[in-house]
Amino acid sequence: MLRWRIVALVAALVLCLWLGWRDFDPDIARDEVREAIRLAVRRSVQIAVQFIAPGVLLTLLTRELGGRWRARKRGP
């Protein structure tokens, strides 16, 4: 019934996390950091994909699972 929504939310969450963190490198050269600061549009999109979208997806997924759990608890 609502399984497709949960599967879609989990798939979107995995995709967002993969897209947001795939190029993460803790040993970034100083020149690369300066260039990243100059690219404000890219940075805002990156933040949205790394944090905001997964947060929203986790919230929706939690609501869906909570609704299923409450419906199951109530019985048929």
All heavy atoms as a GROMACS GRO file, in nm:
protein
  619
    1MET      N    1   0.083  -0.119   0.000
    1MET     CA    2   0.000   0.000   0.000
    1MET      C    3   0.088   0.125   0.000
    1MET      O    4   0.100   0.193  -0.099
    1MET     CB    5  -0.093  -0.006   0.121
    1MET     CG    6  -0.195   0.099   0.125
    1MET     SD    7  -0.297   0.067   0.270
    1MET     CE    8  -0.437   0.156   0.228
    2LEU      N    9   0.148   0.156   0.111
    2LEU     CA   10   0.235   0.273   0.120
    2LEU      C   11   0.382   0.234   0.106
    2LEU      O   12   0.470   0.318   0.125
    2LEU     CB   13   0.213   0.344   0.253
    2LEU     CG   14   0.074   0.403   0.275
    2LEU    CD1   15   0.063   0.461   0.415
    2LEU    CD2   16   0.042   0.507   0.172
    3ARG      N   17   0.407   0.106   0.077
    3ARG     CA   18   0.545   0.059   0.068
    3ARG      C   19   0.624   0.133  -0.038
    3ARG      O   20   0.743   0.160  -0.020
    3ARG     CB   21   0.545  -0.089   0.034
    3ARG     CG   22   0.599  -0.173   0.144
    3ARG     CD   23   0.589  -0.315   0.105
    3ARG     NE   24   0.504  -0.377   0.204
    3ARG     CZ   25   0.516  -0.498   0.246
    3ARG    NH1   26   0.604  -0.576   0.193
    3ARG    NH2   27   0.438  -0.545   0.339
    4TRP      N   28   0.561   0.166  -0.149
    4TRP     CA   29   0.632   0.234  -0.257
    4TRP      C   30   0.682   0.370  -0.212
    4TRP      O   31   0.788   0.415  -0.255
    4TRP     CB   32   0.543   0.246  -0.380
    4TRP     CG   33   0.427   0.338  -0.362
    4TRP    CD1   34   0.303   0.306  -0.318
    4TRP    CD2   35   0.425   0.480  -0.386
    4TRP    NE1   36   0.223   0.417  -0.312
    4TRP    CE2   37   0.295   0.526  -0.354
    4TRP    CE3   38   0.520   0.570  -0.432
    4TRP    CZ2   39   0.258   0.658  -0.366
    4TRP    CZ3   40   0.483   0.703  -0.444
    4TRP    CH2   41   0.353   0.745  -0.412
    5ARG      N   42   0.608   0.437  -0.124
    5ARG     CA   43   0.654   0.567  -0.073
    5ARG      C   44   0.778   0.551   0.012
    5ARG      O   45   0.872   0.629   0.002
    5ARG     CB   46   0.546   0.634   0.011
    5ARG     CG   47   0.445   0.708  -0.069
    5ARG     CD   48   0.367   0.800   0.021
    5ARG     NE   49   0.226   0.785  -0.008
    5ARG     CZ   50   0.130   0.833   0.065
    5ARG    NH1   51   0.156   0.896   0.175
    5ARG    NH2   52   0.004   0.817   0.030
    6ILE      N   53   0.779   0.450   0.097
    6ILE     CA   54   0.895   0.427   0.183
    6ILE      C   55   1.015   0.391   0.099
    6ILE      O   56   1.125   0.442   0.121
    6ILE     CB   57   0.862   0.318   0.287
    6ILE    CG1   58   0.756   0.369   0.384
    6ILE    CG2   59   0.987   0.274   0.361
    6ILE    CD1   60   0.700   0.265   0.477
    7VAL      N   61   0.996   0.304   0.001
    7VAL     CA   62   1.106   0.266  -0.088
    7VAL      C   63   1.156   0.388  -0.164
    7VAL      O   64   1.278   0.410  -0.176
    7VAL     CB   65   1.062   0.154  -0.185
    7VAL    CG1   66   1.166   0.129  -0.292
    7VAL    CG2   67   1.032   0.026  -0.109
    8ALA      N   68   1.066   0.471  -0.212
    8ALA     CA   69   1.107   0.592  -0.286
    8ALA      C   70   1.182   0.689  -0.195
    8ALA      O   71   1.282   0.749  -0.236
    8ALA     CB   72   0.984   0.660  -0.347
    9LEU      N   73   1.135   0.706  -0.070
    9LEU     CA   74   1.203   0.797   0.023
    9LEU      C   75   1.342   0.746   0.058
    9LEU      O   76   1.438   0.823   0.063
    9LEU     CB   77   1.119   0.814   0.149
    9LEU     CG   78   0.992   0.897   0.135
    9LEU    CD1   79   0.909   0.887   0.263
    9LEU    CD2   80   1.025   1.041   0.104
   10VAL      N   81   1.354   0.616   0.082
   10VAL     CA   82   1.486   0.559   0.112
   10VAL      C   83   1.578   0.573  -0.008
   10VAL      O   84   1.696   0.609   0.007
   10VAL     CB   85   1.472   0.412   0.157
   10VAL    CG1   86   1.608   0.344   0.163
   10VAL    CG2   87   1.404   0.402   0.292
   11ALA      N   88   1.528   0.546  -0.128
   11ALA     CA   89   1.610   0.560  -0.248
   11ALA      C   90   1.656   0.704  -0.267
   11ALA      O   91   1.772   0.730  -0.300
   11ALA     CB   92   1.532   0.511  -0.370
   12ALA      N   93   1.565   0.800  -0.247
   12ALA     CA   94   1.602   0.941  -0.261
   12ALA      C   95   1.704   0.982  -0.155
   12ALA      O   96   1.797   1.058  -0.184
   12ALA     CB   97   1.477   1.029  -0.251
   13LEU      N   98   1.688   0.931  -0.033
   13LEU     CA   99   1.784   0.961   0.073
   13LEU      C  100   1.922   0.908   0.039
   13LEU      O  101   2.022   0.980   0.051
   13LEU     CB  102   1.735   0.902   0.206
   13LEU     CG  103   1.828   0.917   0.325
   13LEU    CD1  104   1.849   1.064   0.359
   13LEU    CD2  105   1.772   0.842   0.444
   14VAL      N  106   1.930   0.784  -0.006
   14VAL     CA  107   2.059   0.725  -0.044
   14VAL      C  108   2.122   0.804  -0.158
   14VAL      O  109   2.242   0.834  -0.156
   14VAL     CB  110   2.041   0.576  -0.081
   14VAL    CG1  111   2.166   0.520  -0.147
   14VAL    CG2  112   2.006   0.495   0.043
   15LEU      N  113   2.042   0.840  -0.257
   15LEU     CA  114   2.092   0.917  -0.370
   15LEU      C  115   2.145   1.053  -0.327
   15LEU      O  116   2.255   1.094  -0.368
   15LEU     CB  117   1.981   0.935  -0.475
   15LEU     CG  118   2.022   1.012  -0.600
   15LEU    CD1  119   2.126   0.935  -0.678
   15LEU    CD2  120   1.899   1.038  -0.687
   16CYS      N  121   2.072   1.123  -0.241
   16CYS     CA  122   2.117   1.254  -0.193
   16CYS      C  123   2.246   1.243  -0.114
   16CYS      O  124   2.338   1.324  -0.131
   16CYS     CB  125   2.010   1.320  -0.107
   16CYS     SG  126   1.875   1.389  -0.202
   17LEU      N  127   2.254   1.144  -0.026
   17LEU     CA  128   2.376   1.127   0.052
   17LEU      C  129   2.494   1.092  -0.037
   17LEU      O  130   2.604   1.143  -0.019
   17LEU     CB  131   2.356   1.020   0.160
   17LEU     CG  132   2.260   1.059   0.272
   17LEU    CD1  133   2.237   0.940   0.365
   17LEU    CD2  134   2.313   1.177   0.350
   18TRP      N  135   2.470   1.005  -0.136
   18TRP     CA  136   2.579   0.969  -0.227
   18TRP      C  137   2.624   1.089  -0.309
   18TRP      O  138   2.744   1.115  -0.322
   18TRP     CB  139   2.534   0.856  -0.319
   18TRP     CG  140   2.641   0.818  -0.417
   18TRP    CD1  141   2.755   0.749  -0.392
   18TRP    CD2  142   2.644   0.850  -0.556
   18TRP    NE1  143   2.827   0.736  -0.506
   18TRP    CE2  144   2.762   0.797  -0.609
   18TRP    CE3  145   2.557   0.918  -0.639
   18TRP    CZ2  146   2.796   0.810  -0.743
   18TRP    CZ3  147   2.591   0.931  -0.773
   18TRP    CH2  148   2.709   0.877  -0.823
   19LEU      N  149   2.529   1.165  -0.364
   19LEU     CA  150   2.565   1.283  -0.444
   19LEU      C  151   2.635   1.389  -0.360
   19LEU      O  152   2.729   1.453  -0.405
   19LEU     CB  153   2.440   1.344  -0.508
   19LEU     CG  154   2.381   1.269  -0.627
   19LEU    CD1  155   2.248   1.332  -0.667
   19LEU    CD2  156   2.477   1.269  -0.743
   20GLY      N  157   2.588   1.408  -0.238
   20GLY     CA  158   2.644   1.513  -0.154
   20GLY      C  159   2.782   1.482  -0.098
   20GLY      O  160   2.864   1.570  -0.079
   21TRP      N  161   2.809   1.354  -0.070
   21TRP     CA  162   2.933   1.319  -0.001
   21TRP      C  163   3.034   1.242  -0.085
   21TRP      O  164   3.142   1.208  -0.038
   21TRP     CB  165   2.901   1.236   0.123
   21TRP     CG  166   2.831   1.317   0.226
   21TRP    CD1  167   2.697   1.324   0.247
   21TRP    CD2  168   2.889   1.407   0.320
   21TRP    NE1  169   2.668   1.412   0.348
   21TRP    CE2  170   2.784   1.463   0.396
   21TRP    CE3  171   3.020   1.444   0.350
   21TRP    CZ2  172   2.806   1.555   0.497
   21TRP    CZ3  173   3.042   1.535   0.450
   21TRP    CH2  174   2.936   1.590   0.523
   22ARG      N  175   3.004   1.213  -0.213
   22ARG     CA  176   3.093   1.130  -0.292
   22ARG      C  177   3.230   1.195  -0.318
   22ARG      O  178   3.329   1.126  -0.332
   22ARG     CB  179   3.028   1.092  -0.424
   22ARG     CG  180   3.012   1.209  -0.518
   22ARG     CD  181   2.949   1.171  -0.647
   22ARG     NE  182   2.924   1.294  -0.720
   22ARG     CZ  183   2.870   1.299  -0.837
   22ARG    NH1  184   2.836   1.188  -0.894
   22ARG    NH2  185   2.850   1.413  -0.896
   23ASP      N  186   3.236   1.326  -0.325
   23ASP     CA  187   3.363   1.392  -0.353
   23ASP      C  188   3.425   1.455  -0.228
   23ASP      O  189   3.515   1.538  -0.240
   23ASP     CB  190   3.345   1.497  -0.462
   23ASP     CG  191   3.251   1.610  -0.423
   23ASP    OD1  192   3.177   1.592  -0.324
   23ASP    OD2  193   3.252   1.713  -0.490
   24PHE      N  194   3.380   1.414  -0.112
   24PHE     CA  195   3.435   1.470   0.013
   24PHE      C  196   3.578   1.423   0.032
   24PHE      O  197   3.609   1.305   0.023
   24PHE     CB  198   3.351   1.426   0.133
   24PHE     CG  199   3.407   1.473   0.264
   24PHE    CD1  200   3.398   1.606   0.300
   24PHE    CD2  201   3.470   1.384   0.349
   24PHE    CE1  202   3.450   1.649   0.421
   24PHE    CE2  203   3.522   1.428   0.470
   24PHE     CZ  204   3.512   1.560   0.505
   25ASP      N  205   3.667   1.517   0.056
   25ASP     CA  206   3.808   1.487   0.078
   25ASP      C  207   3.857   1.576   0.192
   25ASP      O  208   3.862   1.698   0.178
   25ASP     CB  209   3.889   1.515  -0.048
   25ASP     CG  210   4.035   1.482  -0.032
   25ASP    OD1  211   4.072   1.412   0.064
   25ASP    OD2  212   4.114   1.526  -0.118
   26PRO      N  213   3.895   1.518   0.306
   26PRO     CA  214   3.939   1.600   0.420
   26PRO      C  215   4.072   1.671   0.396
   26PRO      O  216   4.105   1.767   0.464
   26PRO     CB  217   3.948   1.501   0.536
   26PRO     CG  218   3.961   1.368   0.472
   26PRO     CD  219   3.892   1.376   0.339
   27ASP      N  220   4.150   1.626   0.299
   27ASP     CA  221   4.280   1.687   0.270
   27ASP      C  222   4.272   1.775   0.146
   27ASP      O  223   4.341   1.754   0.046
   27ASP     CB  224   4.386   1.579   0.250
   27ASP     CG  225   4.408   1.497   0.375
   27ASP    OD1  226   4.401   1.555   0.484
   27ASP    OD2  227   4.432   1.376   0.363
   28ILE      N  228   4.188   1.878   0.153
   28ILE     CA  229   4.169   1.968   0.040
   28ILE      C  230   4.279   2.074   0.040
   28ILE      O  231   4.310   2.134   0.143
   28ILE     CB  232   4.031   2.036   0.048
   28ILE    CG1  233   3.921   1.930   0.044
   28ILE    CG2  234   4.012   2.134  -0.066
   28ILE    CD1  235   3.783   1.987   0.069
   29ALA      N  236   4.336   2.098  -0.078
   29ALA     CA  237   4.439   2.201  -0.093
   29ALA      C  238   4.377   2.339  -0.073
   29ALA      O  239   4.259   2.361  -0.098
   29ALA     CB  240   4.504   2.191  -0.230
   30ARG      N  241   4.461   2.433  -0.030
   30ARG     CA  242   4.414   2.568  -0.001
   30ARG      C  243   4.353   2.636  -0.123
   30ARG      O  244   4.253   2.707  -0.112
   30ARG     CB  245   4.532   2.650   0.051
   30ARG     CG  246   4.492   2.760   0.141
   30ARG     CD  247   4.611   2.824   0.202
   30ARG     NE  248   4.600   2.807   0.346
   30ARG     CZ  249   4.682   2.858   0.432
   30ARG    NH1  250   4.786   2.927   0.390
   30ARG    NH2  251   4.666   2.841   0.559
   31ASP      N  252   4.411   2.617  -0.240
   31ASP     CA  253   4.358   2.679  -0.361
   31ASP      C  254   4.219   2.626  -0.393
   31ASP      O  255   4.132   2.701  -0.437
   31ASP     CB  256   4.450   2.654  -0.480
   31ASP     CG  257   4.582   2.727  -0.467
   31ASP    OD1  258   4.586   2.829  -0.393
   31ASP    OD2  259   4.681   2.683  -0.528
   32GLU      N  260   4.199   2.499  -0.371
   32GLU     CA  261   4.067   2.441  -0.396
   32GLU      C  262   3.964   2.498  -0.299
   32GLU      O  263   3.849   2.520  -0.336
   32GLU     CB  264   4.072   2.290  -0.383
   32GLU     CG  265   4.151   2.223  -0.493
   32GLU     CD  266   4.159   2.074  -0.475
   32GLU    OE1  267   4.066   2.017  -0.415
   32GLU    OE2  268   4.257   2.014  -0.522
   33VAL      N  269   4.004   2.521  -0.175
   33VAL     CA  270   3.912   2.578  -0.077
   33VAL      C  271   3.873   2.720  -0.117
   33VAL      O  272   3.756   2.757  -0.112
   33VAL     CB  273   3.975   2.577   0.064
   33VAL    CG1  274   3.890   2.654   0.163
   33VAL    CG2  275   3.998   2.435   0.111
   34ARG      N  276   3.969   2.797  -0.161
   34ARG     CA  277   3.940   2.934  -0.204
   34ARG      C  278   3.844   2.936  -0.324
   34ARG      O  279   3.754   3.019  -0.330
   34ARG     CB  280   4.069   3.006  -0.240
   34ARG     CG  281   4.151   3.040  -0.119
   34ARG     CD  282   4.278   3.113  -0.156
   34ARG     NE  283   4.357   3.137  -0.036
   34ARG     CZ  284   4.488   3.146  -0.035
   34ARG    NH1  285   4.556   3.135  -0.147
   34ARG    NH2  286   4.552   3.167   0.078
   35GLU      N  287   3.866   2.843  -0.417
   35GLU     CA  288   3.777   2.836  -0.533
   35GLU      C  289   3.636   2.795  -0.491
   35GLU      O  290   3.538   2.847  -0.542
   35GLU     CB  291   3.833   2.735  -0.635
   35GLU     CG  292   3.754   2.726  -0.762
   35GLU     CD  293   3.754   2.854  -0.842
   35GLU    OE1  294   3.849   2.935  -0.829
   35GLU    OE2  295   3.658   2.875  -0.917
   36ALA      N  296   3.626   2.705  -0.396
   36ALA     CA  297   3.494   2.661  -0.349
   36ALA      C  298   3.419   2.774  -0.282
   36ALA      O  299   3.296   2.785  -0.295
   36ALA     CB  300   3.510   2.543  -0.252
   37ILE      N  301   3.491   2.861  -0.212
   37ILE     CA  302   3.427   2.976  -0.147
   37ILE      C  303   3.372   3.072  -0.251
   37ILE      O  304   3.264   3.128  -0.233
   37ILE     CB  305   3.526   3.045  -0.051
   37ILE    CG1  306   3.555   2.953   0.067
   37ILE    CG2  307   3.472   3.178  -0.005
   37ILE    CD1  308   3.667   3.001   0.156
   38ARG      N  309   3.445   3.089  -0.361
   38ARG     CA  310   3.399   3.181  -0.467
   38ARG      C  311   3.273   3.130  -0.537
   38ARG      O  312   3.196   3.207  -0.591
   38ARG     CB  313   3.511   3.200  -0.569
   38ARG     CG  314   3.627   3.279  -0.515
   38ARG     CD  315   3.732   3.302  -0.622
   38ARG     NE  316   3.855   3.346  -0.561
   38ARG     CZ  317   3.969   3.278  -0.562
   38ARG    NH1  318   3.977   3.164  -0.625
   38ARG    NH2  319   4.075   3.326  -0.502
   39LEU      N  320   3.254   3.001  -0.536
   39LEU     CA  321   3.140   2.944  -0.607
   39LEU      C  322   3.022   2.927  -0.510
   39LEU      O  323   2.986   2.817  -0.469
   39LEU     CB  324   3.178   2.810  -0.669
   39LEU     CG  325   3.291   2.816  -0.771
   39LEU    CD1  326   3.333   2.677  -0.813
   39LEU    CD2  327   3.247   2.895  -0.893
   40ALA      N  328   2.960   3.038  -0.474
   40ALA     CA  329   2.853   3.038  -0.374
   40ALA      C  330   2.730   2.959  -0.420
   40ALA      O  331   2.665   2.892  -0.340
   40ALA     CB  332   2.814   3.181  -0.341
   41VAL      N  333   2.699   2.964  -0.545
   41VAL     CA  334   2.583   2.891  -0.596
   41VAL      C  335   2.605   2.742  -0.583
   41VAL      O  336   2.518   2.669  -0.535
   41VAL     CB  337   2.552   2.930  -0.742
   41VAL    CG1  338   2.443   2.843  -0.799
   41VAL    CG2  339   2.516   3.077  -0.751
   42ARG      N  340   2.721   2.696  -0.620
   42ARG     CA  341   2.752   2.554  -0.610
   42ARG      C  342   2.747   2.510  -0.464
   42ARG      O  343   2.697   2.402  -0.432
   42ARG     CB  344   2.891   2.525  -0.668
   42ARG     CG  345   2.931   2.381  -0.653
   42ARG     CD  346   3.067   2.354  -0.717
   42ARG     NE  347   3.105   2.217  -0.693
   42ARG     CZ  348   3.211   2.181  -0.625
   42ARG    NH1  349   3.292   2.272  -0.574
   42ARG    NH2  350   3.239   2.054  -0.606
   43ARG      N  351   2.797   2.593  -0.378
   43ARG     CA  352   2.799   2.560  -0.235
   43ARG      C  353   2.659   2.549  -0.177
   43ARG      O  354   2.630   2.458  -0.098
   43ARG     CB  355   2.879   2.667  -0.161
   43ARG     CG  356   2.916   2.629  -0.023
   43ARG     CD  357   3.014   2.518  -0.034
   43ARG     NE  358   3.091   2.506   0.087
   43ARG     CZ  359   3.127   2.388   0.134
   43ARG    NH1  360   3.092   2.278   0.073
   43ARG    NH2  361   3.199   2.381   0.242
   44SER      N  362   2.572   2.643  -0.214
   44SER     CA  363   2.436   2.639  -0.161
   44SER      C  364   2.362   2.514  -0.210
   44SER      O  365   2.288   2.452  -0.134
   44SER     CB  366   2.360   2.765  -0.197
   44SER     OG  367   2.347   2.778  -0.336
   45VAL      N  368   2.384   2.476  -0.335
   45VAL     CA  369   2.323   2.353  -0.386
   45VAL      C  370   2.380   2.232  -0.314
   45VAL      O  371   2.308   2.140  -0.276
   45VAL     CB  372   2.344   2.341  -0.539
   45VAL    CG1  373   2.304   2.205  -0.589
   45VAL    CG2  374   2.268   2.451  -0.611
   46GLN      N  375   2.509   2.234  -0.289
   46GLN     CA  376   2.573   2.123  -0.219
   46GLN      C  377   2.518   2.108  -0.077
   46GLN      O  378   2.489   1.998  -0.032
   46GLN     CB  379   2.724   2.145  -0.215
   46GLN     CG  380   2.800   2.031  -0.149
   46GLN     CD  381   2.950   2.056  -0.150
   46GLN    OE1  382   2.998   2.160  -0.194
   46GLN    NE2  383   3.023   1.959  -0.101
   47ILE      N  384   2.501   2.219  -0.007
   47ILE     CA  385   2.445   2.215   0.128
   47ILE      C  386   2.302   2.162   0.125
   47ILE      O  387   2.262   2.082   0.210
   47ILE     CB  388   2.453   2.353   0.194
   47ILE    CG1  389   2.598   2.384   0.228
   47ILE    CG2  390   2.366   2.360   0.319
   47ILE    CD1  391   2.624   2.526   0.274
   48ALA      N  392   2.225   2.208   0.026
   48ALA     CA  393   2.087   2.161   0.015
   48ALA      C  394   2.082   2.010  -0.008
   48ALA      O  395   2.001   1.940   0.052
   48ALA     CB  396   2.016   2.235  -0.099
   49VAL      N  397   2.172   1.960  -0.093
   49VAL     CA  398   2.172   1.817  -0.124
   49VAL      C  399   2.229   1.736  -0.007
   49VAL      O  400   2.183   1.626   0.022
   49VAL     CB  401   2.252   1.790  -0.254
   49VAL    CG1  402   2.275   1.642  -0.275
   49VAL    CG2  403   2.177   1.848  -0.372
   50GLN      N  404   2.328   1.790   0.062
   50GLN     CA  405   2.391   1.716   0.171
   50GLN      C  406   2.308   1.714   0.298
   50GLN      O  407   2.307   1.612   0.368
   50GLN     CB  408   2.528   1.776   0.205
   50GLN     CG  409   2.637   1.730   0.114
   50GLN     CD  410   2.771   1.788   0.155
   50GLN    OE1  411   2.782   1.908   0.177
   50GLN    NE2  412   2.870   1.705   0.166
   51PHE      N  413   2.243   1.823   0.331
   51PHE     CA  414   2.180   1.832   0.462
   51PHE      C  415   2.028   1.854   0.458
   51PHE      O  416   1.954   1.785   0.526
   51PHE     CB  417   2.243   1.947   0.541
   51PHE     CG  418   2.390   1.927   0.564
   51PHE    CD1  419   2.482   2.003   0.496
   51PHE    CD2  420   2.436   1.832   0.652
   51PHE    CE1  421   2.618   1.985   0.515
   51PHE    CE2  422   2.572   1.812   0.673
   51PHE     CZ  423   2.662   1.889   0.604
   52ILE      N  424   1.983   1.951   0.380
   52ILE     CA  425   1.842   1.988   0.382
   52ILE      C  426   1.755   1.876   0.322
   52ILE      O  427   1.659   1.832   0.386
   52ILE     CB  428   1.819   2.123   0.311
   52ILE    CG1  429   1.892   2.233   0.388
   52ILE    CG2  430   1.670   2.153   0.299
   52ILE    CD1  431   1.897   2.366   0.317
   53ALA      N  432   1.788   1.832   0.202
   53ALA     CA  433   1.708   1.727   0.138
   53ALA      C  434   1.706   1.598   0.220
   53ALA      O  435   1.599   1.541   0.242
   53ALA     CB  436   1.755   1.702  -0.005
   54PRO      N  437   1.822   1.548   0.268
   54PRO     CA  438   1.816   1.427   0.351
   54PRO      C  439   1.736   1.448   0.479
   54PRO      O  440   1.666   1.357   0.524
   54PRO     CB  441   1.962   1.396   0.383
   54PRO     CG  442   2.038   1.456   0.271
   54PRO     CD  443   1.962   1.580   0.234
   55GLY      N  444   1.744   1.566   0.538
   55GLY     CA  445   1.666   1.594   0.659
   55GLY      C  446   1.517   1.589   0.632
   55GLY      O  447   1.440   1.530   0.709
   56VAL      N  448   1.476   1.650   0.521
   56VAL     CA  449   1.335   1.647   0.484
   56VAL      C  450   1.292   1.504   0.453
   56VAL      O  451   1.185   1.459   0.495
   56VAL     CB  452   1.309   1.740   0.362
   56VAL    CG1  453   1.170   1.720   0.304
   56VAL    CG2  454   1.329   1.884   0.403
   57LEU      N  455   1.377   1.431   0.379
   57LEU     CA  456   1.343   1.292   0.347
   57LEU      C  457   1.335   1.206   0.472
   57LEU      O  458   1.247   1.121   0.483
   57LEU     CB  459   1.445   1.236   0.249
   57LEU     CG  460   1.438   1.293   0.108
   57LEU    CD1  461   1.559   1.249   0.027
   57LEU    CD2  462   1.310   1.252   0.040
   58LEU      N  463   1.425   1.226   0.567
   58LEU     CA  464   1.418   1.150   0.692
   58LEU      C  465   1.291   1.182   0.769
   58LEU      O  466   1.229   1.094   0.829
   58LEU     CB  467   1.541   1.178   0.778
   58LEU     CG  468   1.668   1.102   0.739
   58LEU    CD1  469   1.786   1.152   0.821
   58LEU    CD2  470   1.649   0.954   0.759
   59THR      N  471   1.251   1.308   0.769
   59THR     CA  472   1.127   1.347   0.835
   59THR      C  473   1.007   1.280   0.771
   59THR      O  474   0.921   1.224   0.840
   59THR     CB  475   1.110   1.501   0.831
   59THR    OG1  476   1.223   1.562   0.895
   59THR    CG2  477   0.982   1.544   0.900
   60LEU      N  478   1.001   1.284   0.638
   60LEU     CA  479   0.890   1.220   0.567
   60LEU      C  480   0.890   1.069   0.590
   60LEU      O  481   0.786   1.008   0.611
   60LEU     CB  482   0.899   1.250   0.417
   60LEU     CG  483   0.870   1.393   0.377
   60LEU    CD1  484   0.900   1.412   0.228
   60LEU    CD2  485   0.726   1.428   0.406
   61LEU      N  486   1.008   1.008   0.586
   61LEU     CA  487   1.019   0.864   0.609
   61LEU      C  488   0.975   0.828   0.749
   61LEU      O  489   0.903   0.730   0.770
   61LEU     CB  490   1.164   0.820   0.585
   61LEU     CG  491   1.193   0.671   0.595
   61LEU    CD1  492   1.112   0.593   0.493
   61LEU    CD2  493   1.341   0.647   0.575
   62THR      N  494   1.013   0.909   0.848
   62THR     CA  495   0.972   0.885   0.986
   62THR      C  496   0.820   0.894   1.000
   62THR      O  497   0.758   0.812   1.067
   62THR     CB  498   1.039   0.986   1.080
   62THR    OG1  499   1.181   0.975   1.065
   62THR    CG2  500   1.002   0.961   1.224
   63ARG      N  501   0.760   0.992   0.935
   63ARG     CA  502   0.614   1.007   0.940
   63ARG      C  503   0.545   0.888   0.875
   63ARG      O  504   0.445   0.839   0.926
   63ARG     CB  505   0.571   1.136   0.871
   63ARG     CG  506   0.600   1.258   0.952
   63ARG     CD  507   0.550   1.380   0.882
   63ARG     NE  508   0.581   1.499   0.958
   63ARG     CZ  509   0.551   1.620   0.921
   63ARG    NH1  510   0.487   1.641   0.809
   63ARG    NH2  511   0.584   1.724   0.997
   64GLU      N  512   0.596   0.845   0.759
   64GLU     CA  513   0.536   0.731   0.690
   64GLU      C  514   0.546   0.605   0.777
   64GLU      O  515   0.447   0.532   0.792
   64GLU     CB  516   0.606   0.705   0.556
   64GLU     CG  517   0.572   0.804   0.450
   64GLU     CD  518   0.429   0.790   0.402
   64GLU    OE1  519   0.372   0.680   0.407
   64GLU    OE2  520   0.372   0.893   0.362
   65LEU      N  521   0.663   0.580   0.832
   65LEU     CA  522   0.680   0.461   0.916
   65LEU      C  523   0.597   0.471   1.043
   65LEU      O  524   0.541   0.372   1.088
   65LEU     CB  525   0.828   0.440   0.948
   65LEU     CG  526   0.915   0.398   0.830
   65LEU    CD1  527   1.061   0.397   0.870
   65LEU    CD2  528   0.872   0.264   0.776
   66GLY      N  529   0.588   0.590   1.101
   66GLY     CA  530   0.506   0.609   1.220
   66GLY      C  531   0.359   0.586   1.190
   66GLY      O  532   0.288   0.525   1.269
   67GLY      N  533   0.313   0.633   1.076
   67GLY     CA  534   0.174   0.611   1.036
   67GLY      C  535   0.146   0.463   1.014
   67GLY      O  536   0.041   0.412   1.054
   68ARG      N  537   0.240   0.394   0.950
   68ARG     CA  538   0.222   0.249   0.930
   68ARG      C  539   0.220   0.177   1.064
   68ARG      O  540   0.142   0.085   1.085
   68ARG     CB  541   0.334   0.194   0.843
   68ARG     CG  542   0.318   0.227   0.698
   68ARG     CD  543   0.429   0.164   0.619
   68ARG     NE  544   0.417   0.018   0.625
   68ARG     CZ  545   0.387  -0.058   0.522
   68ARG    NH1  546   0.365  -0.003   0.405
   68ARG    NH2  547   0.380  -0.188   0.532
   69TRP      N  548   0.307   0.219   1.153
   69TRP     CA  549   0.315   0.152   1.285
   69TRP      C  550   0.187   0.175   1.364
   69TRP      O  551   0.134   0.083   1.424
   69TRP     CB  552   0.436   0.207   1.362
   69TRP     CG  553   0.455   0.138   1.493
   69TRP    CD1  554   0.502   0.014   1.516
   69TRP    CD2  555   0.427   0.193   1.622
   69TRP    NE1  556   0.505  -0.013   1.650
   69TRP    CE2  557   0.458   0.097   1.718
   69TRP    CE3  558   0.376   0.316   1.664
   69TRP    CZ2  559   0.442   0.119   1.853
   69TRP    CZ3  560   0.360   0.338   1.799
   69TRP    CH2  561   0.392   0.238   1.892
   70ARG      N  562   0.135   0.299   1.361
   70ARG     CA  563   0.010   0.328   1.432
   70ARG      C  564  -0.108   0.253   1.370
   70ARG      O  565  -0.195   0.202   1.439
   70ARG     CB  566  -0.017   0.478   1.433
   70ARG     CG  567   0.066   0.552   1.536
   70ARG     CD  568   0.020   0.696   1.549
   70ARG     NE  569   0.037   0.773   1.426
   70ARG     CZ  570   0.147   0.841   1.395
   70ARG    NH1  571   0.249   0.841   1.476
   70ARG    NH2  572   0.154   0.908   1.283
   71ALA      N  573  -0.110   0.245   1.236
   71ALA     CA  574  -0.217   0.173   1.168
   71ALA      C  575  -0.212   0.024   1.200
   71ALA      O  576  -0.315  -0.040   1.221
   71ALA     CB  577  -0.209   0.196   1.018
   72ARG      N  578  -0.095  -0.030   1.206
   72ARG     CA  579  -0.078  -0.172   1.238
   72ARG      C  580  -0.116  -0.198   1.383
   72ARG      O  581  -0.173  -0.300   1.417
   72ARG     CB  582   0.065  -0.215   1.214
   72ARG     CG  583   0.086  -0.365   1.236
   72ARG     CD  584   0.222  -0.408   1.200
   72ARG     NE  585   0.231  -0.408   1.053
   72ARG     CZ  586   0.341  -0.430   0.987
   72ARG    NH1  587   0.453  -0.452   1.052
   72ARG    NH2  588   0.343  -0.431   0.856
   73LYS      N  589  -0.084  -0.101   1.471
   73LYS     CA  590  -0.114  -0.117   1.613
   73LYS      C  591  -0.265  -0.116   1.638
   73LYS      O  592  -0.315  -0.185   1.724
   73LYS     CB  593  -0.047  -0.004   1.692
   73LYS     CG  594  -0.044  -0.024   1.839
   73LYS     CD  595   0.039   0.085   1.904
   73LYS     CE  596   0.043   0.064   2.054
   73LYS     NZ  597   0.122   0.166   2.119
   74ARG      N  598  -0.337  -0.034   1.560
   74ARG     CA  599  -0.483  -0.025   1.574
   74ARG      C  600  -0.552  -0.152   1.527
   74ARG      O  601  -0.659  -0.184   1.574
   74ARG     CB  602  -0.538   0.091   1.491
   74ARG     CG  603  -0.509   0.224   1.550
   74ARG     CD  604  -0.576   0.331   1.467
   74ARG     NE  605  -0.508   0.457   1.489
   74ARG     CZ  606  -0.491   0.551   1.399
   74ARG    NH1  607  -0.538   0.534   1.278
   74ARG    NH2  608  -0.430   0.661   1.428
   75GLY      N  609  -0.494  -0.219   1.432
   75GLY     CA  610  -0.554  -0.342   1.382
   75GLY      C  611  -0.636  -0.317   1.256
   75GLY      O  612  -0.649  -0.203   1.211
   76PRO      N  613  -0.692  -0.424   1.199
   76PRO     CA  614  -0.763  -0.412   1.071
   76PRO      C  615  -0.894  -0.339   1.080
   76PRO      O  616  -0.965  -0.314   1.158
   76PRO     CB  617  -0.789  -0.556   1.029
   76PRO     CG  618  -0.751  -0.644   1.141
   76PRO     CD  619  -0.678  -0.560   1.243
   0.00000   0.00000   0.00000
